[in-house]
Amino acid sequence: MASIHDSHFDLFHLPARFSLDADALEQAYRTVQAQVHPDRFAAAGEAQKRIAMQWATRANEAYRTLRDPLKRATYLLSLHGIELGAHDNTAMESAFLMQQMEWRERVEDAAGAKNVSELEALHEELRDEERTRFAKLGALLDSGVHQAAAEAVRQLMFIERVIADVDAQIEKLEH
């Protein structure tokens, strides 16, 4: 078994890359969970039970991080010493800032007009944008262009927030 302090990738014996085989991750997670699940240690001493619980928690955290592309990208950047500072680093390209404002205005206008079909169209547009940006992000990360990847992650975080806002508006209008 790996060390509890190994990277998430090492824990699952996967390459530390953004491009990840989801089936391989799932299988690796199941293998680790089968080895460390607390139920396997029900008859063990308290120390062994505690260690098993720590390993199970560690495996769950690693799996949740690697399964989510944005969390995986953020984690990969942190392995390379790049902290996003997403809460205090809001500097972005002016073209993206303009795009942000346009998306926000469209959400407000469609919500104000109670136009669910416009919100759904915007949702699809944002998902397409997100897919395109994730492909570019993967290429940046896997080729070691970390600063540009960090900028791409911050932009994707914003896009995900707008998608969540669109979903919330749709939910509100449909109920």
MODELLER restraints for C-alpha pairs under 7 A, 6 or more apart:
rsr = mdl.restraints
at = mdl.atoms
rsr.add(forms.Gaussian(group=physical.xy_distance, feature=features.Distance(at['CA:2:A'], at['CA:11:A']), mean=5.81, stdev=0.5))
rsr.add(forms.Gaussian(group=physical.xy_distance, feature=features.Distance(at['CA:4:A'], at['CA:55:A']), mean=6.91, stdev=0.5))
rsr.add(forms.Gaussian(group=physical.xy_distance, feature=features.Distance(at['CA:8:A'], at['CA:62:A']), mean=5.05, stdev=0.5))
rsr.add(forms.Gaussian(group=physical.xy_distance, feature=features.Distance(at['CA:9:A'], at['CA:15:A']), mean=6.17, stdev=0.5))
rsr.add(forms.Gaussian(group=physical.xy_distance, feature=features.Distance(at['CA:9:A'], at['CA:16:A']), mean=5.58, stdev=0.5))
rsr.add(forms.Gaussian(group=physical.xy_distance, feature=features.Distance(at['CA:12:A'], at['CA:28:A']), mean=5.28, stdev=0.5))
rsr.add(forms.Gaussian(group=physical.xy_distance, feature=features.Distance(at['CA:12:A'], at['CA:29:A']), mean=6.54, stdev=0.5))
rsr.add(forms.Gaussian(group=physical.xy_distance, feature=features.Distance(at['CA:17:A'], at['CA:142:A']), mean=5.85, stdev=0.5))
rsr.add(forms.Gaussian(group=physical.xy_distance, feature=features.Distance(at['CA:18:A'], at['CA:72:A']), mean=6.83, stdev=0.5))
rsr.add(forms.Gaussian(group=physical.xy_distance, feature=features.Distance(at['CA:18:A'], at['CA:73:A']), mean=6.35, stdev=0.5))
rsr.add(forms.Gaussian(group=physical.xy_distance, feature=features.Distance(at['CA:18:A'], at['CA:138:A']), mean=5.49, stdev=0.5))
rsr.add(forms.Gaussian(group=physical.xy_distance, feature=features.Distance(at['CA:18:A'], at['CA:141:A']), mean=6.40, stdev=0.5))
rsr.add(forms.Gaussian(group=physical.xy_distance, feature=features.Distance(at['CA:18:A'], at['CA:142:A']), mean=6.20, stdev=0.5))
rsr.add(forms.Gaussian(group=physical.xy_distance, feature=features.Distance(at['CA:19:A'], at['CA:138:A']), mean=6.30, stdev=0.5))
rsr.add(forms.Gaussian(group=physical.xy_distance, feature=features.Distance(at['CA:29:A'], at['CA:59:A']), mean=6.96, stdev=0.5))
rsr.add(forms.Gaussian(group=physical.xy_distance, feature=features.Distance(at['CA:29:A'], at['CA:63:A']), mean=6.54, stdev=0.5))
rsr.add(forms.Gaussian(group=physical.xy_distance, feature=features.Distance(at['CA:33:A'], at['CA:56:A']), mean=6.31, stdev=0.5))
rsr.add(forms.Gaussian(group=physical.xy_distance, feature=features.Distance(at['CA:33:A'], at['CA:59:A']), mean=6.92, stdev=0.5))
rsr.add(forms.Gaussian(group=physical.xy_distance, feature=features.Distance(at['CA:36:A'], at['CA:52:A']), mean=5.32, stdev=0.5))
rsr.add(forms.Gaussian(group=physical.xy_distance, feature=features.Distance(at['CA:36:A'], at['CA:55:A']), mean=6.10, stdev=0.5))
rsr.add(forms.Gaussian(group=physical.xy_distance, feature=features.Distance(at['CA:36:A'], at['CA:56:A']), mean=5.72, stdev=0.5))
rsr.add(forms.Gaussian(group=physical.xy_distance, feature=features.Distance(at['CA:37:A'], at['CA:52:A']), mean=6.45, stdev=0.5))
rsr.add(forms.Gaussian(group=physical.xy_distance, feature=features.Distance(at['CA:37:A'], at['CA:56:A']), mean=5.79, stdev=0.5))
rsr.add(forms.Gaussian(group=physical.xy_distance, feature=features.Distance(at['CA:38:A'], at['CA:49:A']), mean=6.37, stdev=0.5))
rsr.add(forms.Gaussian(group=physical.xy_distance, feature=features.Distance(at['CA:38:A'], at['CA:52:A']), mean=5.42, stdev=0.5))
rsr.add(forms.Gaussian(group=physical.xy_distance, feature=features.Distance(at['CA:38:A'], at['CA:53:A']), mean=5.68, stdev=0.5))
rsr.add(forms.Gaussian(group=physical.xy_distance, feature=features.Distance(at['CA:41:A'], at['CA:49:A']), mean=5.74, stdev=0.5))
rsr.add(forms.Gaussian(group=physical.xy_distance, feature=features.Distance(at['CA:65:A'], at['CA:71:A']), mean=5.20, stdev=0.5))
rsr.add(forms.Gaussian(group=physical.xy_distance, feature=features.Distance(at['CA:65:A'], at['CA:72:A']), mean=5.48, stdev=0.5))
rsr.add(forms.Gaussian(group=physical.xy_distance, feature=features.Distance(at['CA:66:A'], at['CA:72:A']), mean=4.74, stdev=0.5))
rsr.add(forms.Gaussian(group=physical.xy_distance, feature=features.Distance(at['CA:70:A'], at['CA:153:A']), mean=6.81, stdev=0.5))
rsr.add(forms.Gaussian(group=physical.xy_distance, feature=features.Distance(at['CA:77:A'], at['CA:83:A']), mean=6.84, stdev=0.5))
rsr.add(forms.Gaussian(group=physical.xy_distance, feature=features.Distance(at['CA:77:A'], at['CA:146:A']), mean=6.66, stdev=0.5))
rsr.add(forms.Gaussian(group=physical.xy_distance, feature=features.Distance(at['CA:84:A'], at['CA:150:A']), mean=6.13, stdev=0.5))
rsr.add(forms.Gaussian(group=physical.xy_distance, feature=features.Distance(at['CA:86:A'], at['CA:154:A']), mean=6.21, stdev=0.5))
rsr.add(forms.Gaussian(group=physical.xy_distance, feature=features.Distance(at['CA:107:A'], at['CA:119:A']), mean=6.66, stdev=0.5))
rsr.add(forms.Gaussian(group=physical.xy_distance, feature=features.Distance(at['CA:107:A'], at['CA:166:A']), mean=6.40, stdev=0.5))
rsr.add(forms.Gaussian(group=physical.xy_distance, feature=features.Distance(at['CA:110:A'], at['CA:118:A']), mean=6.05, stdev=0.5))
rsr.add(forms.Gaussian(group=physical.xy_distance, feature=features.Distance(at['CA:110:A'], at['CA:119:A']), mean=6.12, stdev=0.5))
rsr.add(forms.Gaussian(group=physical.xy_distance, feature=features.Distance(at['CA:111:A'], at['CA:169:A']), mean=6.28, stdev=0.5))
rsr.add(forms.Gaussian(group=physical.xy_distance, feature=features.Distance(at['CA:114:A'], at['CA:173:A']), mean=6.55, stdev=0.5))
rsr.add(forms.Gaussian(group=physical.xy_distance, feature=features.Distance(at['CA:116:A'], at['CA:170:A']), mean=5.98, stdev=0.5))
rsr.add(forms.Gaussian(group=physical.xy_distance, feature=features.Distance(at['CA:119:A'], at['CA:166:A']), mean=6.20, stdev=0.5))
rsr.add(forms.Gaussian(group=physical.xy_distance, feature=features.Distance(at['CA:119:A'], at['CA:170:A']), mean=6.71, stdev=0.5))
rsr.add(forms.Gaussian(group=physical.xy_distance, feature=features.Distance(at['CA:123:A'], at['CA:163:A']), mean=6.12, stdev=0.5))
rsr.add(forms.Gaussian(group=physical.xy_distance, feature=features.Distance(at['CA:123:A'], at['CA:166:A']), mean=6.47, stdev=0.5))
rsr.add(forms.Gaussian(group=physical.xy_distance, feature=features.Distance(at['CA:126:A'], at['CA:159:A']), mean=6.91, stdev=0.5))
rsr.add(forms.Gaussian(group=physical.xy_distance, feature=features.Distance(at['CA:126:A'], at['CA:163:A']), mean=6.70, stdev=0.5))
rsr.add(forms.Gaussian(group=physical.xy_distance, feature=features.Distance(at['CA:130:A'], at['CA:156:A']), mean=6.67, stdev=0.5))
rsr.add(forms.Gaussian(group=physical.xy_distance, feature=features.Distance(at['CA:130:A'], at['CA:159:A']), mean=6.97, stdev=0.5))
rsr.add(forms.Gaussian(group=physical.xy_distance, feature=features.Distance(at['CA:137:A'], at['CA:149:A']), mean=5.74, stdev=0.5))
rsr.add(forms.Gaussian(group=physical.xy_distance, feature=features.Distance(at['CA:137:A'], at['CA:152:A']), mean=6.21, stdev=0.5))
rsr.add(forms.Gaussian(group=physical.xy_distance, feature=features.Distance(at['CA:140:A'], at['CA:146:A']), mean=6.87, stdev=0.5))
rsr.add(forms.Gaussian(group=physical.xy_distance, feature=features.Distance(at['CA:140:A'], at['CA:149:A']), mean=5.58, stdev=0.5))
rsr.add(forms.Gaussian(group=physical.xy_distance, feature=features.Distance(at['CA:141:A'], at['CA:149:A']), mean=5.98, stdev=0.5))
